[in-house]
Amino acid sequence: MSYIQLKTALPGPRSQAALERRKNALPSGLAKSTDVVVASAEGALIQDIDGNQLIDFAGGIGMINVGHRDQRVVNAIREQLDKYIHTCSLVTTMEPYLELAELLNSLTPGDFPKKTLLANSGSEAVENAVNIAKYYTKRNAVLCFEGAYHGRTLLTLSLTSKYALFKKGFGSYVSDIYRIAAPNMYRGIQGMSQADYLQHCLAKLDEAFISQVDPESLAAIIIEPVQGEGGFLPIPAEYLKRLREICDKYGIVFIADEIQCGAARTGKLFAVEHSGVIPDIIVSAKSIGAGMPISAVTGKAEIMDAPHLGGVGGTYGGSPLACVAAIEALKILKSEAFLNRVHEVGEIIRLTLEDWKGKYPIIGDVRGIGAMRLVEFVRDRHTKEPDAEVTLEVIKDAVSRGLVMIRAGLFSNCIRLLPPIVITDEQLREGLGVLEDCIARAQSKRAGR
């Protein structure tokens, strides 16, 4: 059985009309990775308004790990709708907010008292986390990393890397932010072993506290345990442990941004758990809401309690509809059965991608953890020169054949694979087959030049 069912060319006539409406009604700066116009979605499948069915390998940029419209989530939202929609946590106390906070306090790493603040987006959560760290430490400086993506508000855009795509034209930015290179084990220093390269990165980290910022001036160090937009780069455990040591020594708040790499995507509920490192604050969003807009800042109670009364919060933070969705989603995400399925999906993808790497020279690297996987395209495997052109070509080809995909990477030369974990083996293998055919076509074109 083929799960991709195309009744028209993509985009079809109704989709083309909707895209024209989008062009006329929405700002041109609002990018879109595909020309898919959604009519409905379930599990790992998307139906467009022309009646075509596609397989989703993007998952709303990692937003829908439990799948589109999980019935338990839908039922929880419907039940809450019959009670009340929202009364604002700044005015009243709502039990779904309490239950979700208690759940996150119990699930995040660390055997110490914790508290949780809820917001609407990853950007809001990161901003709150940094502000709370500043208030707690009475310091202003923040250390972040090249390749990082933390959001689009003024503070989080200041933390975000990849200048031309996200930051160009929006300055000036927040001061007292310091950025250093994150370990990139694929793009290390030529002639240096991976072990030596990692030691070099650790030495440069120590050097940064001499050349860039005094560690006693730092309020926080914020890092994605696996960089998302930066290209699915797992940060080595040794590096994360060194950051933890530095934070402990100088009283710096360690913030783990788990917005994309969390929510069980890597095979553990939080990606930082692979390293054994326990952050002071964990920021979560995207898939914890199963498609509903919600984010969370969960951290040590003494840190979270630092701001004055009224210093944190927002009108829609902790919307009961989003909270009940997140409660059901987390029950699924933390279950042994779901985490086992992450491993199964991840292994199918890993083995397939490693096979491709041996067959197609345009693939420079394949990497990731669990079901968070990526293909990086290069012009030359020796020089590792990024090839954003072939990446876009492959994605456009794949989407036209019914596979929803998106790019990633500092050089926009990677394809990220974030299918809903509930995808079936048959759907997954069909999607991978489509993608391989597109890569093979791109490889043939370049071989013929």
C-alpha positions as CSV (number, residue, x, y, z in Angstrom):
1,M,0.0,0.0,0.0
2,S,1.3,3.5,-0.9
3,Y,0.6,6.1,1.7
4,I,1.5,8.9,-0.6
5,Q,-1.5,9.5,-2.9
6,L,-1.2,12.3,-5.4
7,K,-4.3,13.2,-7.4
8,T,-2.8,16.5,-8.8
9,A,0.6,18.0,-9.3
10,L,1.9,19.7,-6.2
11,P,0.7,22.3,-5.6
12,G,-2.7,21.6,-7.0
13,P,-5.1,24.3,-8.3
14,R,-6.9,24.9,-5.0
15,S,-3.5,25.1,-3.2
16,Q,-2.2,27.5,-5.9
17,A,-5.2,29.8,-5.2
18,A,-4.5,29.6,-1.4
19,L,-0.9,30.4,-2.0
20,E,-1.8,33.4,-4.0
21,R,-4.0,34.5,-1.1
22,R,-1.1,34.0,1.3
23,K,1.1,36.2,-0.9
24,N,-1.4,39.0,-0.9
25,A,-2.4,38.7,2.8
26,L,0.7,37.7,4.7
27,P,4.1,39.5,4.9
28,S,6.7,38.2,2.4
29,G,9.2,37.8,5.3
30,L,7.1,34.9,6.6
31,A,8.9,32.0,4.9
32,K,7.4,28.6,4.0
33,S,9.4,25.5,3.4
34,T,6.8,23.9,1.1
35,D,3.8,24.8,-1.1
36,V,1.6,22.3,0.9
37,V,-1.8,23.8,1.9
38,V,-3.2,21.6,4.7
39,A,-6.8,20.3,4.8
40,S,-6.3,17.7,7.6
41,A,-3.6,15.7,9.3
42,E,-3.5,12.5,11.3
43,G,-0.6,10.5,12.7
44,A,2.2,11.0,10.2
45,L,0.0,11.8,7.2
46,I,-1.1,15.2,5.8
47,Q,-4.0,15.8,3.4
48,D,-3.9,18.9,1.3
49,I,-6.9,20.9,0.0
50,D,-6.6,19.3,-3.4
51,G,-7.1,15.8,-2.0
52,N,-3.5,14.7,-2.1
53,Q,-2.0,12.7,0.8
54,L,1.6,13.3,1.9
55,I,4.0,11.8,4.5
56,D,5.2,14.2,7.1
57,F,9.0,14.1,7.7
58,A,9.1,17.6,9.2
59,G,6.7,17.3,12.1
60,G,6.1,21.0,12.3
61,I,9.8,21.4,12.9
62,G,9.7,18.9,15.7
63,M,6.4,20.1,17.1
64,I,4.4,16.9,16.7
65,N,6.3,14.0,18.1
66,V,3.1,12.2,19.3
67,G,1.6,12.6,15.9
68,H,-1.1,14.8,14.4
69,R,-4.3,14.8,16.3
70,D,-3.5,12.1,18.9
71,Q,-6.9,11.1,20.1
72,R,-6.0,11.3,23.8
73,V,-4.9,14.9,23.3
74,V,-8.0,15.8,21.3
75,N,-10.3,14.3,23.9
76,A,-8.5,16.3,26.7
77,I,-8.9,19.5,24.8
78,R,-12.6,18.8,24.1
79,E,-13.3,18.0,27.7
80,Q,-11.6,21.2,28.8
81,L,-13.6,23.2,26.3
82,D,-16.8,22.1,28.1
83,K,-15.4,23.6,31.4
84,Y,-13.8,26.9,30.6
85,I,-11.3,28.2,27.9
86,H,-9.2,30.7,29.9
87,T,-9.3,32.9,32.9
88,C,-5.6,34.0,33.0
89,S,-3.1,32.8,35.6
90,L,-2.4,36.4,36.6
91,V,-6.0,36.6,37.8
92,T,-7.1,33.1,38.9
93,T,-5.5,29.7,39.6
94,M,-6.3,27.0,37.1
95,E,-5.8,23.3,38.0
96,P,-4.4,22.3,34.5
97,Y,-1.6,24.8,35.0
98,L,-0.8,23.2,38.4
99,E,-0.9,19.7,37.1
100,L,1.4,20.4,34.2
101,A,3.8,22.3,36.4
102,E,3.9,19.4,38.9
103,L,4.4,16.9,36.1
104,L,7.3,18.8,34.6
105,N,8.9,19.4,38.0
106,S,8.9,15.6,38.5
107,L,10.1,14.6,35.0
108,T,13.0,17.0,34.5
109,P,16.4,15.8,35.7
110,G,17.6,16.8,39.2
111,D,16.8,15.6,42.7
112,F,16.0,19.0,44.1
113,P,12.9,21.2,44.6
114,K,11.7,22.7,41.2
115,K,9.2,25.1,40.0
116,T,7.7,25.7,36.5
117,L,6.6,28.9,34.7
118,L,4.5,28.4,31.6
119,A,4.4,30.6,28.5
120,N,3.2,30.4,24.9
121,S,6.4,29.9,22.7
122,G,9.9,28.7,22.9
123,S,11.1,32.3,22.5
124,E,9.1,33.4,25.5
125,A,10.4,30.5,27.6
126,V,14.1,31.2,26.7
127,E,13.6,34.9,27.4
128,N,12.0,34.2,30.8
129,A,14.8,31.7,31.6
130,V,17.5,34.2,30.9
131,N,15.7,37.0,32.7
132,I,15.2,34.8,35.8
133,A,18.9,33.8,35.7
134,K,19.9,37.5,35.6
135,Y,17.6,38.4,38.5
136,Y,18.9,35.4,40.6
137,T,22.6,36.1,40.0
138,K,22.4,39.9,39.8
139,R,24.6,39.7,36.7
140,N,23.9,40.7,33.1
141,A,26.2,38.6,30.8
142,V,25.1,35.5,28.9
143,L,27.2,33.0,27.1
144,C,25.8,31.2,24.0
145,F,27.1,29.3,21.0
146,E,27.5,29.6,17.3
147,G,24.9,27.6,15.3
148,A,22.4,28.1,18.1
149,Y,18.7,29.0,17.6
150,H,16.9,30.3,20.6
151,G,14.0,32.4,19.1
152,R,13.0,35.7,17.4
153,T,12.2,38.1,20.3
154,L,14.8,40.8,20.8
155,L,16.7,38.9,23.5
156,T,16.4,35.5,21.9
157,L,17.3,36.8,18.5
158,S,20.4,38.3,20.1
159,L,21.3,34.8,21.3
160,T,20.5,33.2,18.0
161,S,23.2,32.5,15.4
162,K,22.9,32.3,11.5
163,Y,22.9,36.0,10.9
164,A,21.7,36.5,7.4
165,L,18.6,34.3,7.7
166,F,17.4,35.4,11.2
167,K,19.1,38.6,12.3
168,K,19.9,40.8,9.2
169,G,18.3,44.2,9.5
170,F,16.8,43.8,13.0
171,G,19.6,45.2,15.1
172,S,20.7,46.7,17.4
173,Y,20.8,43.7,19.7
174,V,20.9,43.1,23.5
175,S,24.4,43.8,24.9
176,D,26.4,41.6,27.2
177,I,25.9,38.5,25.1
178,Y,29.0,36.5,24.3
179,R,29.1,33.8,21.6
180,I,31.7,31.1,21.1
181,A,32.0,28.1,18.7
182,A,30.2,25.0,19.7
183,P,32.0,21.6,19.1
184,N,31.2,20.4,15.6
185,M,32.6,16.9,15.4
186,Y,32.0,16.7,11.6
187,R,33.6,20.1,10.8
188,G,36.6,19.8,13.2
189,I,40.1,20.9,12.4
190,Q,41.7,19.1,9.4
191,G,44.4,16.6,10.5
192,M,43.2,16.6,14.1
193,S,41.6,13.5,15.6
194,Q,38.1,13.9,17.1
195,A,39.5,13.4,20.6
196,D,42.2,16.1,20.0
197,Y,39.6,18.4,18.4
198,L,37.3,18.1,21.5
199,Q,40.3,19.0,23.7
200,H,40.9,22.0,21.5
201,C,37.3,23.1,21.9
202,L,37.6,22.7,25.7
203,A,40.8,24.8,25.7
204,K,39.0,27.5,23.6
205,L,36.2,27.5,26.1
206,D,38.6,28.2,28.9
207,E,40.3,30.9,26.7
208,A,37.0,32.6,26.2
209,F,36.8,33.4,29.9
210,I,40.0,35.3,29.5
211,S,39.5,36.9,26.1
212,Q,35.8,37.6,26.1
213,V,34.1,37.6,29.5
214,D,34.9,37.0,33.1
215,P,33.0,34.0,34.3
216,E,32.0,35.9,37.5
217,S,30.1,38.3,35.2
218,L,28.0,35.6,33.6
219,A,24.4,35.2,34.7
220,A,23.8,32.1,32.4
221,I,25.3,29.8,29.9
222,I,22.6,28.6,27.5
223,I,23.1,25.6,25.1
224,E,21.0,23.2,23.1
225,P,22.2,19.7,24.1
226,V,21.7,18.8,20.4
227,Q,21.6,21.9,18.1
228,G,18.5,22.0,16.0
229,E,18.7,24.7,13.4
230,G,22.5,24.5,13.6
231,G,22.4,21.0,12.0
232,F,21.5,18.4,14.6
233,L,24.9,18.6,16.3
234,P,25.1,16.6,19.5
235,I,27.2,18.4,22.0
236,P,29.7,15.9,23.4
237,A,29.0,14.9,27.0
238,E,32.5,15.9,28.1
239,Y,31.9,19.4,26.9
240,L,28.5,19.6,28.7
241,K,30.2,18.3,31.8
242,R,32.8,21.0,31.6
243,L,30.1,23.7,31.3
244,R,28.5,22.3,34.4
245,E,31.8,22.4,36.3
246,I,32.3,26.1,35.3
247,C,28.7,27.0,36.3
248,D,29.2,25.3,39.6
249,K,32.5,27.1,40.2
250,Y,31.4,30.6,39.4
251,G,27.7,30.5,40.3
252,I,26.4,30.6,36.7
253,V,23.0,29.3,35.8
254,F,23.2,26.4,33.4
255,I,20.2,26.6,30.9
256,A,19.5,23.7,28.6
257,D,17.3,24.6,25.6
258,E,15.4,21.4,24.9
259,I,12.8,23.0,22.7
260,Q,13.6,20.9,19.6
261,C,15.8,18.1,20.9
262,G,13.6,17.4,23.9
263,A,10.1,15.7,24.3
264,A,11.6,12.2,23.8
265,R,12.9,12.9,20.2
266,T,16.4,11.6,21.0
267,G,15.2,8.5,22.9
268,K,15.2,10.2,26.4
269,L,12.6,12.6,27.5
270,F,15.3,15.3,27.6
271,A,18.4,15.1,25.4
272,V,20.7,16.4,28.2
273,E,20.0,13.1,30.0
274,H,22.3,11.3,27.6
275,S,25.2,13.2,29.2
276,G,24.3,12.8,32.8
277,V,24.5,16.5,33.2
278,I,21.8,18.2,35.3
279,P,21.0,21.8,34.2
280,D,19.7,24.4,36.6
281,I,16.9,25.4,34.2
282,I,15.4,23.4,31.3
283,V,13.4,25.2,28.6
284,S,10.8,23.0,26.8
285,A,8.2,23.7,24.1
286,K,7.2,22.4,20.7
287,S,6.2,18.7,21.1
288,I,5.3,19.0,24.8
289,G,2.1,20.7,23.5
290,A,1.3,18.2,20.8
291,G,0.5,21.0,18.4
292,M,-0.9,23.5,21.0
293,P,1.1,26.7,21.7
294,I,2.8,26.1,25.1
295,S,6.3,26.4,26.6
296,A,7.8,25.9,30.0
297,V,10.7,27.1,32.1
298,T,11.5,24.4,34.8
299,G,14.3,25.0,37.2
300,K,15.6,25.0,40.8
301,A,13.0,26.5,43.1
302,E,15.4,29.0,44.6
303,I,16.3,30.3,41.1
304,M,12.7,30.3,39.9
305,D,11.6,32.2,43.0
306,A,14.1,35.0,42.6
307,P,12.0,37.6,40.6
308,H,9.8,39.9,42.6
309,L,6.1,39.4,42.8
310,G,4.6,40.3,39.4
311,G,8.0,40.0,37.7
312,V,7.0,37.1,35.5
313,G,3.9,35.9,33.7
314,G,1.7,36.8,30.8
315,T,-2.0,36.9,29.7
316,Y,-2.1,33.6,27.9
317,G,0.7,31.7,29.7
318,G,-0.6,28.4,30.9
319,S,-3.8,28.3,28.7
320,P,-5.9,25.5,30.1
321,L,-6.5,24.1,26.6
322,A,-2.7,24.0,26.0
323,C,-2.0,22.6,29.5
324,V,-4.4,19.6,29.2
325,A,-2.9,18.8,25.7
326,A,0.6,19.0,27.2
327,I,-0.3,16.8,30.2
328,E,-1.6,14.1,27.8
329,A,1.4,14.5,25.5
330,L,3.9,14.1,28.4
331,K,2.1,11.0,29.6
332,I,2.7,9.5,26.1
333,L,6.2,10.9,25.7
334,K,7.6,9.6,29.0
335,S,6.1,6.1,28.5
336,E,8.5,3.1,28.0
337,A,6.5,2.1,24.9
338,F,7.0,5.5,23.3
339,L,10.7,5.7,24.1
340,N,11.2,2.2,22.7
341,R,9.4,3.4,19.5
342,V,11.8,6.3,19.3
343,H,14.7,3.9,19.3
344,E,13.0,1.7,16.6
345,V,12.3,4.7,14.3
346,G,15.7,6.1,14.9
347,E,17.5,2.8,14.0
348,I,15.5,2.5,10.8
349,I,16.5,6.0,9.8
350,R,20.2,5.7,11.0
351,L,20.8,2.4,9.1
352,T,19.2,3.8,6.0
353,L,21.2,7.1,6.1
354,E,24.5,5.3,6.7
355,D,23.8,3.2,3.6
356,W,23.1,6.3,1.6
357,K,26.4,7.9,2.8
358,G,28.2,4.9,1.2
359,K,26.4,5.3,-2.1
360,Y,26.1,9.1,-2.8
361,P,29.2,11.3,-2.7
362,I,27.0,14.4,-2.4
363,I,26.3,13.3,1.2
364,G,29.1,14.5,3.4
365,D,27.7,13.3,6.8
366,V,24.7,11.7,8.4
367,R,24.2,12.1,12.1
368,G,21.9,12.6,15.1
369,I,20.6,10.8,18.2
370,G,17.5,8.6,18.4
371,A,14.9,9.8,15.9
372,M,16.5,13.2,15.5
373,R,18.4,12.6,12.2
374,L,20.0,14.6,9.5
375,V,21.7,14.4,6.1
376,E,24.4,17.0,5.3
377,F,25.2,17.7,1.6
378,V,28.6,18.9,0.3
379,R,30.3,19.7,-3.0
380,D,33.3,17.7,-2.0
381,R,33.8,15.3,0.8
382,H,37.4,16.2,1.3
383,T,36.9,20.0,1.6
384,K,33.4,19.6,3.1
385,E,32.3,22.6,1.1
386,P,28.6,23.0,1.9
387,D,26.1,22.5,-0.9
388,A,22.9,24.5,-0.1
389,E,21.9,24.3,-3.8
390,V,21.6,20.5,-3.9
391,T,19.8,20.5,-0.6
392,L,17.1,22.8,-1.8
393,E,16.9,20.8,-5.1
394,V,16.4,17.5,-3.2
395,I,13.7,19.0,-0.9
396,K,11.7,20.5,-3.7
397,D,11.9,17.2,-5.6
398,A,10.8,15.3,-2.5
399,V,7.9,17.6,-1.7
400,S,6.7,17.4,-5.3
401,R,6.5,13.7,-4.8
402,G,4.5,13.8,-1.6
403,L,7.1,14.1,1.2
404,V,7.0,17.1,3.5
405,M,10.6,18.1,4.4
406,I,12.6,21.1,5.7
407,R,16.2,22.2,5.7
408,A,18.6,22.9,8.6
409,G,22.3,23.7,9.2
410,L,24.3,26.8,9.7
411,F,25.0,26.7,5.9
412,S,21.4,25.6,5.0
413,N,22.9,22.5,3.4
414,C,21.2,19.8,5.5
415,I,17.9,18.0,5.5
416,R,16.4,17.2,8.9
417,L,14.3,14.2,9.5
418,L,11.7,14.8,12.3
419,P,8.8,12.4,11.4
420,P,6.2,11.9,14.1
421,I,7.3,9.0,16.2
422,V,3.9,7.3,15.7
423,I,4.8,6.9,12.0
424,T,4.5,3.2,10.9
425,D,7.4,1.3,9.6
426,E,5.7,1.1,6.2
427,Q,5.2,4.9,6.1
428,L,8.7,5.6,7.2
429,R,10.3,3.3,4.7
430,E,8.1,4.7,1.9
431,G,9.2,8.2,2.8
432,L,12.8,7.2,3.0
433,G,12.5,5.5,-0.4
434,V,11.1,8.8,-1.9
435,L,13.9,10.8,-0.4
436,E,16.6,8.4,-1.7
437,D,15.2,8.5,-5.2
438,C,15.5,12.3,-5.0
439,I,19.1,12.1,-3.8
440,A,20.0,9.6,-6.5
441,R,18.6,12.0,-9.2
442,A,20.5,14.9,-7.8
443,Q,23.7,12.8,-7.7
444,S,23.2,11.6,-11.3
445,K,22.8,15.2,-12.5
446,R,26.1,16.2,-10.8
447,A,27.9,13.1,-12.1
448,G,26.9,14.0,-15.6
449,R,28.3,17.6,-15.5
